[in-house]
Amino acid sequence: LRHIPVTEAKEDELEEEAEWIYNGAFLKPTISHQMSEEDTAKNIQVKKKIKNALNYIRNDSFE
């Protein structure tokens, strides 16, 4: 059993965690990197998808 109860994550907490995950997973340079005009739009979409996944994990399924 958990000693600390699971509480619903707030919007700003989800955004901060999504940003942290995005930075760690996608901003590390690779051996070859080709920038495209779509990168900026993709970055925003990826962060939103990460945030939605975190919201589901933290708030909907209370894991």
Residue frames as a rotation matrix with the C-alpha (Angstrom) as fourth column:
LEU 1
0.571 0.821 0.000 0.00
0.821 -0.571 0.000 0.00
0.000 0.000 -1.000 0.00
ARG 2
-0.081 -0.564 0.822 1.06
0.492 -0.739 -0.459 3.55
0.867 0.368 0.337 -0.64
HIS 3
-0.327 -0.110 -0.939 2.02
0.922 -0.256 -0.291 5.72
-0.208 -0.961 0.185 2.31
ILE 4
-0.750 0.077 -0.657 1.31
-0.127 -0.991 0.028 8.88
-0.649 0.105 0.753 0.32
PRO 5
0.184 0.900 0.395 -2.11
0.395 0.300 -0.868 9.10
-0.900 0.316 -0.301 -1.36
VAL 6
-0.650 -0.306 0.695 -2.24
0.752 -0.129 0.646 9.59
-0.108 0.943 0.314 -5.11
THR 7
0.016 0.627 -0.779 -3.57
0.244 -0.758 -0.605 13.02
-0.970 -0.181 -0.165 -5.96
GLU 8
0.712 0.318 0.625 -4.63
0.675 -0.066 -0.735 14.53
-0.192 0.946 -0.262 -9.25
ALA 9
-0.417 -0.909 -0.013 -1.82
0.829 -0.386 0.404 16.34
-0.372 0.158 0.915 -11.09
LYS 10
0.356 0.484 -0.799 -2.36
0.160 -0.874 -0.458 20.01
-0.921 0.036 -0.389 -11.82
GLU 11
0.953 0.128 0.273 -2.12
0.287 -0.110 -0.952 21.46
-0.092 0.986 -0.142 -15.35
ASP 12
0.665 -0.747 0.014 1.17
-0.718 -0.644 -0.265 23.30
0.207 0.166 -0.964 -14.74
GLU 13
0.088 -0.614 0.785 2.74
-0.612 0.588 0.529 20.19
-0.786 -0.527 -0.323 -13.19
LEU 14
0.550 0.185 0.815 1.79
0.425 0.778 -0.463 18.16
-0.719 0.601 0.349 -16.29
GLU 15
0.979 -0.189 0.077 3.27
-0.036 -0.534 -0.845 20.83
0.201 0.824 -0.529 -18.58
GLU 16
0.379 -0.885 0.268 6.55
-0.913 -0.312 0.263 20.92
-0.149 -0.345 -0.927 -16.62
GLU 17
0.061 -0.335 0.940 6.86
-0.241 0.909 0.340 17.13
-0.969 -0.248 -0.026 -16.65
ALA 18
0.798 0.263 0.543 6.03
0.446 0.349 -0.824 16.95
-0.406 0.899 0.161 -20.38
GLU 19
0.841 -0.539 -0.041 8.70
-0.481 -0.712 -0.512 19.58
0.247 0.450 -0.858 -21.08
TRP 20
0.138 -0.810 0.571 11.25
-0.836 0.214 0.505 17.63
-0.531 -0.547 -0.647 -19.00
ILE 21
0.271 0.029 0.962 10.48
0.217 0.972 -0.090 14.38
-0.938 0.234 0.257 -20.84
TYR 22
0.963 0.130 0.236 10.60
0.257 -0.189 -0.948 16.12
-0.078 0.973 -0.216 -24.23
ASN 23
0.630 -0.777 -0.005 13.94
-0.774 -0.627 -0.093 17.76
0.069 0.063 -0.996 -23.47
GLY 24
-0.029 -0.671 0.740 15.49
-0.650 0.575 0.496 14.50
-0.759 -0.467 -0.453 -22.30
ALA 25
0.166 0.187 0.968 14.13
0.343 0.909 -0.235 12.36
-0.925 0.371 0.087 -25.10
PHE 26
0.656 0.289 0.697 14.13
0.731 -0.016 -0.682 14.62
-0.186 0.957 -0.221 -28.14
LEU 27
0.968 -0.249 -0.015 16.58
-0.246 -0.943 -0.223 17.48
0.042 0.220 -0.975 -27.70
LYS 28
0.300 -0.911 0.285 19.75
-0.102 0.266 0.959 15.47
-0.949 -0.316 -0.013 -27.24
PRO 29
0.215 -0.244 -0.946 21.82
-0.938 -0.321 -0.131 15.81
-0.271 0.915 -0.298 -30.41
THR 30
0.800 0.034 0.599 22.17
0.097 0.978 -0.185 12.78
-0.592 0.207 0.779 -32.64
ILE 31
-0.191 -0.925 0.329 25.04
0.563 0.171 0.809 11.87
-0.804 0.340 0.488 -34.94
SER 32
-0.883 -0.023 0.468 23.25
0.426 -0.459 0.780 13.37
0.196 0.888 0.415 -37.93
HIS 33
-0.211 0.819 -0.534 20.62
0.612 -0.315 -0.725 16.03
-0.762 -0.480 -0.435 -37.52
GLN 34
-0.819 0.046 0.571 18.68
0.492 -0.456 0.742 17.66
0.295 0.889 0.351 -40.32
MET 35
-0.616 0.608 -0.501 16.41
0.115 -0.560 -0.821 20.54
-0.779 -0.563 0.275 -39.38
SER 36
-0.631 0.501 0.592 13.24
0.697 0.030 0.717 21.02
0.342 0.865 -0.368 -41.33
GLU 37
-0.731 0.423 0.536 10.54
-0.386 -0.903 0.188 23.64
0.563 -0.069 0.823 -41.33
GLU 38
0.260 0.896 -0.359 8.17
-0.172 0.409 0.896 21.10
0.950 -0.171 0.261 -39.81
ASP 39
-0.471 -0.546 -0.693 10.31
0.521 0.462 -0.718 20.63
0.712 -0.699 0.067 -36.69
THR 40
-0.938 0.110 0.329 8.76
-0.303 -0.722 -0.623 23.54
0.169 -0.684 0.710 -34.79
ALA 41
-0.015 0.999 -0.040 5.20
-0.901 0.003 0.434 22.35
0.434 0.043 0.900 -35.42
LYS 42
0.216 0.032 -0.976 6.18
0.059 0.997 0.045 18.79
0.975 -0.067 0.214 -34.55
ASN 43
-0.803 -0.580 -0.136 7.79
0.198 -0.045 -0.979 19.96
0.562 -0.813 0.151 -31.29
ILE 44
-0.625 0.643 0.443 4.52
-0.778 -0.558 -0.288 21.53
0.062 -0.525 0.849 -30.15
GLN 45
0.332 0.785 -0.524 2.50
-0.715 0.571 0.403 18.46
0.615 0.241 0.751 -31.15
VAL 46
-0.125 -0.465 -0.876 4.89
0.224 0.847 -0.482 16.08
0.967 -0.256 -0.001 -29.40
LYS 47
-0.950 -0.238 0.204 4.77
-0.114 -0.345 -0.932 18.08
0.292 -0.908 0.300 -26.15
LYS 48
-0.221 0.949 0.227 0.95
-0.968 -0.242 0.067 18.07
0.118 -0.205 0.972 -26.25
LYS 49
0.394 0.347 -0.851 0.90
-0.376 0.906 0.195 14.30
0.839 0.244 0.487 -26.81
ILE 50
-0.567 -0.648 -0.509 3.32
0.286 0.425 -0.859 13.73
0.773 -0.632 -0.056 -23.93
LYS 51
-0.852 0.289 0.437 1.17
-0.519 -0.581 -0.627 15.95
0.073 -0.761 0.645 -21.70
ASN 52
0.160 0.966 -0.204 -1.99
-0.910 0.225 0.348 14.03
0.382 0.130 0.915 -22.69
ALA 53
0.137 -0.190 -0.972 -0.28
0.062 0.981 -0.183 10.72
0.989 -0.035 0.146 -21.91
LEU 54
-0.868 -0.487 -0.093 0.84
0.154 -0.088 -0.984 12.05
0.471 -0.869 0.151 -18.53
ASN 55
-0.500 0.770 0.396 -2.66
-0.858 -0.502 -0.108 13.32
0.115 -0.394 0.912 -17.82
TYR 56
0.398 0.651 -0.646 -4.08
-0.550 0.733 0.400 9.88
0.734 0.196 0.650 -18.54
ILE 57
-0.157 -0.553 -0.818 -1.47
0.355 0.741 -0.570 8.11
0.921 -0.380 0.080 -16.40
ARG 58
-0.927 -0.372 -0.039 -1.58
0.183 -0.359 -0.915 10.55
0.326 -0.856 0.401 -13.48
ASN 59
-0.737 0.659 0.147 -5.23
-0.643 -0.618 -0.452 11.64
-0.207 -0.428 0.880 -13.44
ASP 60
0.094 0.859 -0.503 -7.39
-0.926 0.261 0.273 9.12
0.366 0.440 0.820 -15.26
SER 61
0.404 0.041 -0.914 -5.85
-0.004 0.999 0.043 5.85
0.915 -0.014 0.404 -14.16
PHE 62
0.751 -0.086 0.654 -4.29
-0.632 -0.381 0.675 7.18
0.191 -0.921 -0.340 -10.90
GLU 63
0.718 -0.609 -0.338 -1.00
0.557 0.793 -0.247 5.31
0.418 -0.011 0.908 -11.31
